[in-house]
Amino acid sequence: MTSTSVAKPSKLRVSVHRARLRAQGLRPIQIWVPDVRTPAFKAQAHAQSLAVAASLQAHQDQDFIDAISDWGDE
C-alpha cells in the first residue's frame, strides 16, 4: 500500500505551529534591532568609541565600567 501524503502548505504549518505556541501561553512579538553587520553601523560604533576615548572623562568612565564589571571569581 502506497502512502500519498500531501505536504501541508507553509501557511497552514505556520498557523498550526503558532496555535500550539499560543496554547502553551506564549505570544508572538516582533522587535527591530540595529543590523550590526552593516558598514554604516560599524562606522558609527567606531566614531562613538573614538569620541568616548577622547573625552575628558575617559579615565573616569573606564574606571566606572571596570568597577561594575568586576564580578570577582566566577
PQR file with spaces between the fields and no chain letter, atoms N, CA, C, O and H, PARSE charges and radii, in Angstrom:
ATOM       1  N    MET     1       0.845   -1.170    0.000 -0.4000 1.5000
ATOM       2  CA   MET     1       0.000    0.000    0.000 -0.0000 2.0000
ATOM       3  C    MET     1       0.891    1.234    0.000  0.5500 1.7000
ATOM       4  O    MET     1       1.810    1.330    0.814 -0.5500 1.4000
ATOM       5  N    THR     2       0.640    2.154   -0.877 -0.4000 1.5000
ATOM       6  CA   THR     2       1.450    3.346   -1.021 -0.0000 2.0000
ATOM       7  C    THR     2       0.770    4.516   -0.338  0.5500 1.7000
ATOM       8  O    THR     2      -0.420    4.762   -0.534 -0.5500 1.4000
ATOM       9  H    THR     2      -0.106    2.076   -1.537  0.4000 1.0000
ATOM      10  N    SER     3       1.529    5.225    0.456 -0.4000 1.5000
ATOM      11  CA   SER     3       1.003    6.407    1.132 -0.0000 2.0000
ATOM      12  C    SER     3       1.189    7.610    0.226  0.5500 1.7000
ATOM      13  O    SER     3       2.289    7.871   -0.261 -0.5500 1.4000
ATOM      14  H    SER     3       2.496    5.025    0.616  0.4000 1.0000
ATOM      15  N    THR     4       0.127    8.326    0.010 -0.4000 1.5000
ATOM      16  CA   THR     4       0.202    9.514   -0.842 -0.0000 2.0000
ATOM      17  C    THR     4      -0.090   10.745    0.003  0.5500 1.7000
ATOM      18  O    THR     4      -1.065   11.460   -0.231 -0.5500 1.4000
ATOM      19  H    THR     4      -0.767    8.114    0.406  0.4000 1.0000
ATOM      20  N    SER     5       0.772   10.981    0.990 -0.4000 1.5000
ATOM      21  CA   SER     5       0.558   12.152    1.843 -0.0000 2.0000
ATOM      22  C    SER     5       0.957   13.403    1.080  0.5500 1.7000
ATOM      23  O    SER     5       1.981   13.446    0.397 -0.5500 1.4000
ATOM      24  H    SER     5       1.564   10.400    1.180  0.4000 1.0000
ATOM      25  N    VAL     6       0.131   14.400    1.215 -0.4000 1.5000
ATOM      26  CA   VAL     6       0.369   15.670    0.559 -0.0000 2.0000
ATOM      27  C    VAL     6       0.926   16.634    1.604  0.5500 1.7000
ATOM      28  O    VAL     6       0.364   16.783    2.689 -0.5500 1.4000
ATOM      29  H    VAL     6      -0.700   14.365    1.770  0.4000 1.0000
ATOM      30  N    ALA     7       2.008   17.269    1.272 -0.4000 1.5000
ATOM      31  CA   ALA     7       2.611   18.224    2.199 -0.0000 2.0000
ATOM      32  C    ALA     7       1.654   19.385    2.456  0.5500 1.7000
ATOM      33  O    ALA     7       0.987   19.879    1.547 -0.5500 1.4000
ATOM      34  H    ALA     7       2.465   17.148    0.391  0.4000 1.0000
ATOM      35  N    LYS     8       1.605   19.803    3.714 -0.4000 1.5000
ATOM      36  CA   LYS     8       0.761   20.947    4.070 -0.0000 2.0000
ATOM      37  C    LYS     8       1.406   22.218    3.543  0.5500 1.7000
ATOM      38  O    LYS     8       2.629   22.353    3.556 -0.5500 1.4000
ATOM      39  H    LYS     8       2.147   19.402    4.453  0.4000 1.0000
ATOM      40  N    PRO     9       0.587   23.145    3.083 -0.5600 1.5000
ATOM      41  CA   PRO     9       1.140   24.433    2.660  0.2800 2.0000
ATOM      42  C    PRO     9       1.827   25.119    3.854  0.5500 1.7000
ATOM      43  O    PRO     9       1.415   24.934    4.999 -0.5500 1.4000
ATOM      44  N    SER    10       2.850   25.890    3.585 -0.4000 1.5000
ATOM      45  CA   SER    10       3.605   26.526    4.672 -0.0000 2.0000
ATOM      46  C    SER    10       2.721   27.425    5.528  0.5500 1.7000
ATOM      47  O    SER    10       2.932   27.526    6.737 -0.5500 1.4000
ATOM      48  H    SER    10       3.184   26.040    2.655  0.4000 1.0000
ATOM      49  N    LYS    11       1.741   28.075    4.922 -0.4000 1.5000
ATOM      50  CA   LYS    11       0.831   28.939    5.686 -0.0000 2.0000
ATOM      51  C    LYS    11       0.088   28.124    6.740  0.5500 1.7000
ATOM      52  O    LYS    11      -0.086   28.584    7.868 -0.5500 1.4000
ATOM      53  H    LYS    11       1.569   27.994    3.940  0.4000 1.0000
ATOM      54  N    LEU    12      -0.349   26.923    6.385 -0.4000 1.5000
ATOM      55  CA   LEU    12      -1.055   26.057    7.324 -0.0000 2.0000
ATOM      56  C    LEU    12      -0.107   25.548    8.407  0.5500 1.7000
ATOM      57  O    LEU    12      -0.471   25.513    9.582 -0.5500 1.4000
ATOM      58  H    LEU    12      -0.208   26.549    5.468  0.4000 1.0000
ATOM      59  N    ARG    13       1.109   25.152    8.018 -0.4000 1.5000
ATOM      60  CA   ARG    13       2.087   24.673    9.010 -0.0000 2.0000
ATOM      61  C    ARG    13       2.405   25.763   10.023  0.5500 1.7000
ATOM      62  O    ARG    13       2.468   25.495   11.223 -0.5500 1.4000
ATOM      63  H    ARG    13       1.404   25.181    7.063  0.4000 1.0000
ATOM      64  N    VAL    14       2.606   26.988    9.551 -0.4000 1.5000
ATOM      65  CA   VAL    14       2.911   28.106   10.450 -0.0000 2.0000
ATOM      66  C    VAL    14       1.729   28.377   11.362  0.5500 1.7000
ATOM      67  O    VAL    14       1.905   28.617   12.556 -0.5500 1.4000
ATOM      68  H    VAL    14       2.554   27.205    8.576  0.4000 1.0000
ATOM      69  N    SER    15       0.544   28.341   10.817 -0.4000 1.5000
ATOM      70  CA   SER    15      -0.663   28.575   11.605 -0.0000 2.0000
ATOM      71  C    SER    15      -0.805   27.541   12.721  0.5500 1.7000
ATOM      72  O    SER    15      -1.115   27.889   13.861 -0.5500 1.4000
ATOM      73  H    SER    15       0.400   28.147    9.847  0.4000 1.0000
ATOM      74  N    VAL    16      -0.580   26.281   12.392 -0.4000 1.5000
ATOM      75  CA   VAL    16      -0.667   25.213   13.389 -0.0000 2.0000
ATOM      76  C    VAL    16       0.412   25.390   14.453  0.5500 1.7000
ATOM      77  O    VAL    16       0.152   25.232   15.646 -0.5500 1.4000
ATOM      78  H    VAL    16      -0.329   25.999   11.466  0.4000 1.0000
ATOM      79  N    HIS    17       1.615   25.716   14.015 -0.4000 1.5000
ATOM      80  CA   HIS    17       2.727   25.924   14.941 -0.0000 2.0000
ATOM      81  C    HIS    17       2.429   27.068   15.903  0.5500 1.7000
ATOM      82  O    HIS    17       2.636   26.936   17.109 -0.5500 1.4000
ATOM      83  H    HIS    17       1.826   25.844   13.046  0.4000 1.0000
ATOM      84  N    ARG    18       1.942   28.192   15.375 -0.4000 1.5000
ATOM      85  CA   ARG    18       1.618   29.339   16.222 -0.0000 2.0000
ATOM      86  C    ARG    18       0.478   29.028   17.182  0.5500 1.7000
ATOM      87  O    ARG    18       0.499   29.470   18.331 -0.5500 1.4000
ATOM      88  H    ARG    18       1.774   28.300   14.395  0.4000 1.0000
ATOM      89  N    ALA    19      -0.501   28.283   16.731 -0.4000 1.5000
ATOM      90  CA   ALA    19      -1.607   27.898   17.617 -0.0000 2.0000
ATOM      91  C    ALA    19      -1.085   27.046   18.767  0.5500 1.7000
ATOM      92  O    ALA    19      -1.516   27.203   19.909 -0.5500 1.4000
ATOM      93  H    ALA    19      -0.517   27.924   15.797  0.4000 1.0000
ATOM      94  N    ARG    20      -0.158   26.144   18.464 -0.4000 1.5000
ATOM      95  CA   ARG    20       0.427   25.295   19.505 -0.0000 2.0000
ATOM      96  C    ARG    20       1.190   26.144   20.529  0.5500 1.7000
ATOM      97  O    ARG    20       1.097   25.899   21.732 -0.5500 1.4000
ATOM      98  H    ARG    20       0.192   26.016   17.536  0.4000 1.0000
ATOM      99  N    LEU    21       1.932   27.126   20.059 -0.4000 1.5000
ATOM     100  CA   LEU    21       2.668   28.004   20.965 -0.0000 2.0000
ATOM     101  C    LEU    21       1.719   28.854   21.812  0.5500 1.7000
ATOM     102  O    LEU    21       1.951   29.042   23.007 -0.5500 1.4000
ATOM     103  H    LEU    21       2.008   27.325   19.082  0.4000 1.0000
ATOM     104  N    ARG    22       0.660   29.363   21.198 -0.4000 1.5000
ATOM     105  CA   ARG    22      -0.320   30.141   21.954 -0.0000 2.0000
ATOM     106  C    ARG    22      -0.990   29.284   23.026  0.5500 1.7000
ATOM     107  O    ARG    22      -1.270   29.763   24.125 -0.5500 1.4000
ATOM     108  H    ARG    22       0.471   29.210   20.228  0.4000 1.0000
ATOM     109  N    ALA    23      -1.243   28.031   22.708 -0.4000 1.5000
ATOM     110  CA   ALA    23      -1.844   27.115   23.684 -0.0000 2.0000
ATOM     111  C    ALA    23      -0.912   26.896   24.871  0.5500 1.7000
ATOM     112  O    ALA    23      -1.369   26.535   25.955 -0.5500 1.4000
ATOM     113  H    ALA    23      -1.015   27.641   21.816  0.4000 1.0000
ATOM     114  N    GLN    24       0.380   27.108   24.679 -0.4000 1.5000
ATOM     115  CA   GLN    24       1.359   26.987   25.754 -0.0000 2.0000
ATOM     116  C    GLN    24       1.492   28.289   26.543  0.5500 1.7000
ATOM     117  O    GLN    24       2.321   28.392   27.448 -0.5500 1.4000
ATOM     118  H    GLN    24       0.751   27.401   23.798  0.4000 1.0000
ATOM     119  N    GLY    25       0.673   29.278   26.195 -0.4000 1.5000
ATOM     120  CA   GLY    25       0.698   30.549   26.912 -0.0000 2.0000
ATOM     121  C    GLY    25       1.686   31.558   26.356  0.5500 1.7000
ATOM     122  O    GLY    25       1.992   32.547   27.023 -0.5500 1.4000
ATOM     123  H    GLY    25       0.000   29.194   25.460  0.4000 1.0000
ATOM     124  N    LEU    26       2.187   31.335   25.161 -0.4000 1.5000
ATOM     125  CA   LEU    26       3.140   32.250   24.552 -0.0000 2.0000
ATOM     126  C    LEU    26       2.433   33.161   23.563  0.5500 1.7000
ATOM     127  O    LEU    26       1.349   32.851   23.070 -0.5500 1.4000
ATOM     128  H    LEU    26       1.938   30.532   24.619  0.4000 1.0000
ATOM     129  N    ARG    27       3.063   34.279   23.287 -0.4000 1.5000
ATOM     130  CA   ARG    27       2.520   35.184   22.272 -0.0000 2.0000
ATOM     131  C    ARG    27       3.650   35.684   21.401  0.5500 1.7000
ATOM     132  O    ARG    27       4.776   35.837   21.873 -0.5500 1.4000
ATOM     133  H    ARG    27       3.943   34.531   23.688  0.4000 1.0000
ATOM     134  N    PRO    28       3.367   35.941   20.139 -0.5600 1.5000
ATOM     135  CA   PRO    28       4.424   36.411   19.245  0.2800 2.0000
ATOM     136  C    PRO    28       4.686   37.903   19.436  0.5500 1.7000
ATOM     137  O    PRO    28       3.763   38.682   19.677 -0.5500 1.4000
ATOM     138  N    ILE    29       5.934   38.281   19.328 -0.4000 1.5000
ATOM     139  CA   ILE    29       6.302   39.697   19.300 -0.0000 2.0000
ATOM     140  C    ILE    29       7.324   39.882   18.189  0.5500 1.7000
ATOM     141  O    ILE    29       7.981   38.932   17.764 -0.5500 1.4000
ATOM     142  H    ILE    29       6.684   37.649   19.132  0.4000 1.0000
ATOM     143  N    GLN    30       7.444   41.093   17.737 -0.4000 1.5000
ATOM     144  CA   GLN    30       8.438   41.404   16.717 -0.0000 2.0000
ATOM     145  C    GLN    30       9.219   42.610   17.195  0.5500 1.7000
ATOM     146  O    GLN    30       8.632   43.624   17.571 -0.5500 1.4000
ATOM     147  H    GLN    30       6.910   41.865   18.083  0.4000 1.0000
ATOM     148  N    ILE    31      10.519   42.509   17.185 -0.4000 1.5000
ATOM     149  CA   ILE    31      11.355   43.640   17.550 -0.0000 2.0000
ATOM     150  C    ILE    31      12.348   43.894   16.425  0.5500 1.7000
ATOM     151  O    ILE    31      12.759   42.982   15.709 -0.5500 1.4000
ATOM     152  H    ILE    31      10.996   41.685   16.881  0.4000 1.0000
ATOM     153  N    TRP    32      12.707   45.127   16.298 -0.4000 1.5000
ATOM     154  CA   TRP    32      13.683   45.518   15.295 -0.0000 2.0000
ATOM     155  C    TRP    32      14.929   46.000   16.026  0.5500 1.7000
ATOM     156  O    TRP    32      14.843   46.835   16.927 -0.5500 1.4000
ATOM     157  H    TRP    32      12.373   45.868   16.880  0.4000 1.0000
ATOM     158  N    VAL    33      16.052   45.487   15.646 -0.4000 1.5000
ATOM     159  CA   VAL    33      17.318   45.856   16.269 -0.0000 2.0000
ATOM     160  C    VAL    33      18.288   46.308   15.187  0.5500 1.7000
ATOM     161  O    VAL    33      18.143   45.939   14.022 -0.5500 1.4000
ATOM     162  H    VAL    33      16.122   44.809   14.914  0.4000 1.0000
ATOM     163  N    PRO    34      19.274   47.105   15.573 -0.5600 1.5000
ATOM     164  CA   PRO    34      20.249   47.526   14.563  0.2800 2.0000
ATOM     165  C    PRO    34      20.969   46.324   13.959  0.5500 1.7000
ATOM     166  O    PRO    34      21.264   45.349   14.651 -0.5500 1.4000
ATOM     167  N    ASP    35      21.243   46.408   12.676 -0.4000 1.5000
ATOM     168  CA   ASP    35      21.981   45.355   11.997 -0.0000 2.0000
ATOM     169  C    ASP    35      23.467   45.652   12.162  0.5500 1.7000
ATOM     170  O    ASP    35      24.024   46.498   11.462 -0.5500 1.4000
ATOM     171  H    ASP    35      21.003   47.200   12.115  0.4000 1.0000
ATOM     172  N    VAL    36      24.100   44.948   13.096 -0.4000 1.5000
ATOM     173  CA   VAL    36      25.496   45.220   13.424 -0.0000 2.0000
ATOM     174  C    VAL    36      26.453   44.769   12.330  0.5500 1.7000
ATOM     175  O    VAL    36      27.661   44.983   12.440 -0.5500 1.4000
ATOM     176  H    VAL    36      23.647   44.262   13.664  0.4000 1.0000
ATOM     177  N    ARG    37      25.934   44.148   11.280 -0.4000 1.5000
ATOM     178  CA   ARG    37      26.790   43.681   10.182 -0.0000 2.0000
ATOM     179  C    ARG    37      27.002   44.738    9.111  0.5500 1.7000
ATOM     180  O    ARG    37      27.848   44.564    8.233 -0.5500 1.4000
ATOM     181  H    ARG    37      24.953   43.974   11.191  0.4000 1.0000
ATOM     182  N    THR    38      26.249   45.831    9.168 -0.4000 1.5000
ATOM     183  CA   THR    38      26.334   46.826    8.100 -0.0000 2.0000
ATOM     184  C    THR    38      27.544   47.736    8.284  0.5500 1.7000
ATOM     185  O    THR    38      27.948   48.014    9.413 -0.5500 1.4000
ATOM     186  H    THR    38      25.563   45.972    9.881  0.4000 1.0000
ATOM     187  N    PRO    39      28.114   48.193    7.191 -0.5600 1.5000
ATOM     188  CA   PRO    39      29.228   49.137    7.287  0.2800 2.0000
ATOM     189  C    PRO    39      28.828   50.431    8.006  0.5500 1.7000
ATOM     190  O    PRO    39      29.640   51.009    8.728 -0.5500 1.4000
ATOM     191  N    ALA    40      27.604   50.884    7.818 -0.4000 1.5000
ATOM     192  CA   ALA    40      27.153   52.119    8.470 -0.0000 2.0000
ATOM     193  C    ALA    40      27.143   51.957    9.985  0.5500 1.7000
ATOM     194  O    ALA    40      27.554   52.867   10.704 -0.5500 1.4000
ATOM     195  H    ALA    40      26.944   50.415    7.231  0.4000 1.0000
ATOM     196  N    PHE    41      26.678   50.810   10.480 -0.4000 1.5000
ATOM     197  CA   PHE    41      26.671   50.571   11.923 -0.0000 2.0000
ATOM     198  C    PHE    41      28.100   50.541   12.454  0.5500 1.7000
ATOM     199  O    PHE    41      28.409   51.163   13.471 -0.5500 1.4000
ATOM     200  H    PHE    41      26.344   50.070    9.896  0.4000 1.0000
ATOM     201  N    LYS    42      28.967   49.811   11.754 -0.4000 1.5000
ATOM     202  CA   LYS    42      30.359   49.700   12.200 -0.0000 2.0000
ATOM     203  C    LYS    42      31.042   51.060   12.239  0.5500 1.7000
ATOM     204  O    LYS    42      31.789   51.354   13.173 -0.5500 1.4000
ATOM     205  H    LYS    42      28.716   49.305   10.928  0.4000 1.0000
ATOM     206  N    ALA    43      30.791   51.890   11.232 -0.4000 1.5000
ATOM     207  CA   ALA    43      31.395   53.221   11.188 -0.0000 2.0000
ATOM     208  C    ALA    43      30.879   54.084   12.336  0.5500 1.7000
ATOM     209  O    ALA    43      31.653   54.802   12.970 -0.5500 1.4000
ATOM     210  H    ALA    43      30.184   51.651   10.474  0.4000 1.0000
ATOM     211  N    GLN    44      29.587   54.019   12.604 -0.4000 1.5000
ATOM     212  CA   GLN    44      29.005   54.813   13.687 -0.0000 2.0000
ATOM     213  C    GLN    44      29.518   54.332   15.043  0.5500 1.7000
ATOM     214  O    GLN    44      29.827   55.152   15.907 -0.5500 1.4000
ATOM     215  H    GLN    44      28.959   53.436   12.089  0.4000 1.0000
ATOM     216  N    ALA    45      29.612   53.031   15.242 -0.4000 1.5000
ATOM     217  CA   ALA    45      30.131   52.490   16.502 -0.0000 2.0000
ATOM     218  C    ALA    45      31.580   52.912   16.709  0.5500 1.7000
ATOM     219  O    ALA    45      31.977   53.262   17.820 -0.5500 1.4000
ATOM     220  H    ALA    45      29.361   52.365   14.541  0.4000 1.0000
ATOM     221  N    HIS    46      32.361   52.876   15.643 -0.4000 1.5000
ATOM     222  CA   HIS    46      33.764   53.283   15.729 -0.0000 2.0000
ATOM     223  C    HIS    46      33.869   54.771   16.075  0.5500 1.7000
ATOM     224  O    HIS    46      34.669   55.157   16.926 -0.5500 1.4000
ATOM     225  H    HIS    46      32.038   52.591   14.741  0.4000 1.0000
ATOM     226  N    ALA    47      33.064   55.598   15.418 -0.4000 1.5000
ATOM     227  CA   ALA    47      33.085   57.040   15.681 -0.0000 2.0000
ATOM     228  C    ALA    47      32.703   57.327   17.133  0.5500 1.7000
ATOM     229  O    ALA    47      33.307   58.182   17.780 -0.5500 1.4000
ATOM     230  H    ALA    47      32.414   55.284   14.726  0.4000 1.0000
ATOM     231  N    GLN    48      31.706   56.617   17.638 -0.4000 1.5000
ATOM     232  CA   GLN    48      31.283   56.831   19.022 -0.0000 2.0000
ATOM     233  C    GLN    48      32.357   56.365   20.009  0.5500 1.7000
ATOM     234  O    GLN    48      32.580   57.011   21.033 -0.5500 1.4000
ATOM     235  H    GLN    48      31.215   55.922   17.112  0.4000 1.0000
ATOM     236  N    SER    49      33.016   55.259   19.707 -0.4000 1.5000
ATOM     237  CA   SER    49      34.065   54.782   20.618 -0.0000 2.0000
ATOM     238  C    SER    49      35.251   55.746   20.629  0.5500 1.7000
ATOM     239  O    SER    49      35.869   55.955   21.672 -0.5500 1.4000
ATOM     240  H    SER    49      32.835   54.734   18.875  0.4000 1.0000
ATOM     241  N    LEU    50      35.566   56.328   19.488 -0.4000 1.5000
ATOM     242  CA   LEU    50      36.631   57.332   19.443 -0.0000 2.0000
ATOM     243  C    LEU    50      36.248   58.567   20.251  0.5500 1.7000
ATOM     244  O    LEU    50      37.083   59.136   20.955 -0.5500 1.4000
ATOM     245  H    LEU    50      35.063   56.158   18.641  0.4000 1.0000
ATOM     246  N    ALA    51      34.992   58.979   20.149 -0.4000 1.5000
ATOM     247  CA   ALA    51      34.531   60.151   20.894 -0.0000 2.0000
ATOM     248  C    ALA    51      34.596   59.904   22.398  0.5500 1.7000
ATOM     249  O    ALA    51      34.996   60.787   23.156 -0.5500 1.4000
ATOM     250  H    ALA    51      34.315   58.517   19.577  0.4000 1.0000
ATOM     251  N    VAL    52      34.210   58.723   22.826 -0.4000 1.5000
ATOM     252  CA   VAL    52      34.275   58.387   24.250 -0.0000 2.0000
ATOM     253  C    VAL    52      35.724   58.353   24.715  0.5500 1.7000
ATOM     254  O    VAL    52      36.048   58.882   25.778 -0.5500 1.4000
ATOM     255  H    VAL    52      33.885   58.006   22.210  0.4000 1.0000
ATOM     256  N    ALA    53      36.597   57.735   23.927 -0.4000 1.5000
ATOM     257  CA   ALA    53      38.008   57.628   24.298 -0.0000 2.0000
ATOM     258  C    ALA    53      38.685   58.994   24.365  0.5500 1.7000
ATOM     259  O    ALA    53      39.619   59.187   25.142 -0.5500 1.4000
ATOM     260  H    ALA    53      36.334   57.305   23.064  0.4000 1.0000
ATOM     261  N    ALA    54      38.223   59.929   23.562 -0.4000 1.5000
ATOM     262  CA   ALA    54      38.839   61.256   23.519 -0.0000 2.0000
ATOM     263  C    ALA    54      38.225   62.232   24.522  0.5500 1.7000
ATOM     264  O    ALA    54      38.697   63.362   24.646 -0.5500 1.4000
ATOM     265  H    ALA    54      37.464   59.772   22.930  0.4000 1.0000
ATOM     266  N    SER    55      37.197   61.819   25.229 -0.4000 1.5000
ATOM     267  CA   SER    55      36.530   62.736   26.155 -0.0000 2.0000
ATOM     268  C    SER    55      37.404   63.016   27.373  0.5500 1.7000
ATOM     269  O    SER    55      38.300   62.241   27.707 -0.5500 1.4000
ATOM     270  H    SER    55      36.814   60.901   25.128  0.4000 1.0000
ATOM     271  N    LEU    56      37.127   64.123   28.017 -0.4000 1.5000
ATOM     272  CA   LEU    56      37.879   64.498   29.213 -0.0000 2.0000
ATOM     273  C    LEU    56      37.637   63.525   30.367  0.5500 1.7000
ATOM     274  O    LEU    56      38.473   63.399   31.261 -0.5500 1.4000
ATOM     275  H    LEU    56      36.399   64.753   27.746  0.4000 1.0000
ATOM     276  N    GLN    57      36.513   62.849   30.348 -0.4000 1.5000
ATOM     277  CA   GLN    57      36.158   61.910   31.414 -0.0000 2.0000
ATOM     278  C    GLN    57      36.486   60.469   31.046  0.5500 1.7000
ATOM     279  O    GLN    57      36.011   59.552   31.717 -0.5500 1.4000
ATOM     280  H    GLN    57      35.834   62.951   29.622  0.4000 1.0000
ATOM     281  N    ALA    58      37.268   60.240   30.018 -0.4000 1.5000
ATOM     282  CA   ALA    58      37.525   58.878   29.538 -0.0000 2.0000
ATOM     283  C    ALA    58      38.033   57.964   30.642  0.5500 1.7000
ATOM     284  O    ALA    58      37.583   56.824   30.761 -0.5500 1.4000
ATOM     285  H    ALA    58      37.654   60.985   29.474  0.4000 1.0000
ATOM     286  N    HIS    59      38.971   58.458   31.455 -0.4000 1.5000
ATOM     287  CA   HIS    59      39.530   57.609   32.513 -0.0000 2.0000
ATOM     288  C    HIS    59      38.488   57.326   33.592  0.5500 1.7000
ATOM     289  O    HIS    59      38.408   56.206   34.096 -0.5500 1.4000
ATOM     290  H    HIS    59      39.337   59.384   31.358  0.4000 1.0000
ATOM     291  N    GLN    60      37.696   58.326   33.949 -0.4000 1.5000
ATOM     292  CA   GLN    60      36.640   58.115   34.944 -0.0000 2.0000
ATOM     293  C    GLN    60      35.583   57.148   34.407  0.5500 1.7000
ATOM     294  O    GLN    60      35.097   56.278   35.130 -0.5500 1.4000
ATOM     295  H    GLN    60      37.761   59.236   33.540  0.4000 1.0000
ATOM     296  N    ASP    61      35.240   57.312   33.146 -0.4000 1.5000
ATOM     297  CA   ASP    61      34.261   56.408   32.541 -0.0000 2.0000
ATOM     298  C    ASP    61      34.775   54.975   32.540  0.5500 1.7000
ATOM     299  O    ASP    61      34.034   54.047   32.864 -0.5500 1.4000
ATOM     300  H    ASP    61      35.635   58.018   32.559  0.4000 1.0000
ATOM     301  N    GLN    62      36.041   54.793   32.179 -0.4000 1.5000
ATOM     302  CA   GLN    62      36.607   53.442   32.149 -0.0000 2.0000
ATOM     303  C    GLN    62      36.707   52.860   33.553  0.5500 1.7000
ATOM     304  O    GLN    62      36.470   51.668   33.747 -0.5500 1.4000
ATOM     305  H    GLN    62      36.643   55.547   31.916  0.4000 1.0000
ATOM     306  N    ASP    63      37.056   53.690   34.535 -0.4000 1.5000
ATOM     307  CA   ASP    63      37.095   53.221   35.921 -0.0000 2.0000
ATOM     308  C    ASP    63      35.717   52.734   36.365  0.5500 1.7000
ATOM     309  O    ASP    63      35.600   51.716   37.046 -0.5500 1.4000
ATOM     310  H    ASP    63      37.249   54.659   34.378  0.4000 1.0000
ATOM     311  N    PHE    64      34.675   53.474   35.973 -0.4000 1.5000
ATOM     312  CA   PHE    64      33.316   53.073   36.314 -0.0000 2.0000
ATOM     313  C    PHE    64      32.966   51.736   35.667  0.5500 1.7000
ATOM     314  O    PHE    64      32.430   50.845   36.326 -0.5500 1.4000
ATOM     315  H    PHE    64      34.771   54.301   35.420  0.4000 1.0000
ATOM     316  N    ILE    65      33.269   51.599   34.389 -0.4000 1.5000
ATOM     317  CA   ILE    65      32.986   50.339   33.683 -0.0000 2.0000
ATOM     318  C    ILE    65      33.737   49.190   34.333  0.5500 1.7000
ATOM     319  O    ILE    65      33.179   48.112   34.539 -0.5500 1.4000
ATOM     320  H    ILE    65      33.705   52.323   33.854  0.4000 1.0000
ATOM     321  N    ASP    66      35.004   49.424   34.654 -0.4000 1.5000
ATOM     322  CA   ASP    66      35.792   48.370   35.310 -0.0000 2.0000
ATOM     323  C    ASP    66      35.195   47.996   36.662  0.5500 1.7000
ATOM     324  O    ASP    66      35.154   46.817   37.013 -0.5500 1.4000
ATOM     325  H    ASP    66      35.457   50.299   34.486  0.4000 1.0000
ATOM     326  N    ALA    67      34.732   48.983   37.420 -0.4000 1.5000
ATOM     327  CA   ALA    67      34.174   48.725   38.749 -0.0000 2.0000
ATOM     328  C    ALA    67      32.904   47.891   38.682  0.5500 1.7000
ATOM     329  O    ALA    67      32.719   46.980   39.488 -0.5500 1.4000
ATOM     330  H    ALA    67      34.766   49.941   37.134  0.4000 1.0000
ATOM     331  N    ILE    68      32.036   48.191   37.737 -0.4000 1.5000
ATOM     332  CA   ILE    68      30.782   47.429   37.676 -0.0000 2.0000
ATOM     333  C    ILE    68      30.937   46.120   36.918  0.5500 1.7000
ATOM     334  O    ILE    68      30.041   45.276   36.927 -0.5500 1.4000
ATOM     335  H    ILE    68      32.187   48.932   37.082  0.4000 1.0000
ATOM     336  N    SER    69      32.078   45.961   36.265 -0.4000 1.5000
ATOM     337  CA   SER    69      32.308   44.731   35.504 -0.0000 2.0000
ATOM     338  C    SER    69      33.088   43.684   36.292  0.5500 1.7000
ATOM     339  O    SER    69      33.192   42.540   35.850 -0.5500 1.4000
ATOM     340  H    SER    69      32.805   46.647   36.258  0.4000 1.0000
ATOM     341  N    ASP    70      33.635   44.048   37.443 -0.4000 1.5000
ATOM     342  CA   ASP    70      34.419   43.114   38.240 -0.0000 2.0000
ATOM     343  C    ASP    70      33.473   42.227   39.035  0.5500 1.7000
ATOM     344  O    ASP    70      32.909   42.658   40.041 -0.5500 1.4000
ATOM     345  H    ASP    70      33.550   44.977   37.803  0.4000 1.0000
ATOM     346  N    TRP    71      33.301   40.998   38.589 -0.4000 1.5000
ATOM     347  CA   TRP    71      32.380   40.077   39.231 -0.0000 2.0000
ATOM     348  C    TRP    71      33.107   39.085   40.118  0.5500 1.7000
ATOM     349  O    TRP    71      32.539   38.078   40.539 -0.5500 1.4000
ATOM     350  H    TRP    71      33.759   40.648   37.772  0.4000 1.0000
ATOM     351  N    GLY    72      34.366   39.376   40.397 -0.4000 1.5000
ATOM     352  CA   GLY    72      35.116   38.502   41.286 -0.0000 2.0000
ATOM     353  C    GLY    72      35.528   37.210   40.619  0.5500 1.7000
ATOM     354  O    GLY    72      35.830   37.175   39.426 -0.5500 1.4000
ATOM     355  H    GLY    72      34.828   40.194   40.054  0.4000 1.0000
ATOM     356  N    ASP    73      35.536   36.157   41.401 -0.4000 1.5000
ATOM     357  CA   ASP    73      35.990   34.851   40.934 -0.0000 2.0000
ATOM     358  C    ASP    73      34.826   34.006   40.407  0.5500 1.7000
ATOM     359  O    ASP    73      34.332   33.124   41.108 -0.5500 1.4000
ATOM     360  H    ASP    73      35.290   36.185   42.370  0.4000 1.0000
ATOM     361  N    GLU    74      34.411   34.265   39.231 -0.4000 1.5000
ATOM     362  CA   GLU    74      33.321   33.480   38.652 -0.0000 2.0000
ATOM     363  C    GLU    74      33.809   32.147   38.180  0.5500 1.7000
ATOM     364  O    GLU    74      33.025   31.351   37.663 -0.5500 1.4000
ATOM     365  H    GLU    74      34.812   34.982   38.662  0.4000 1.0000
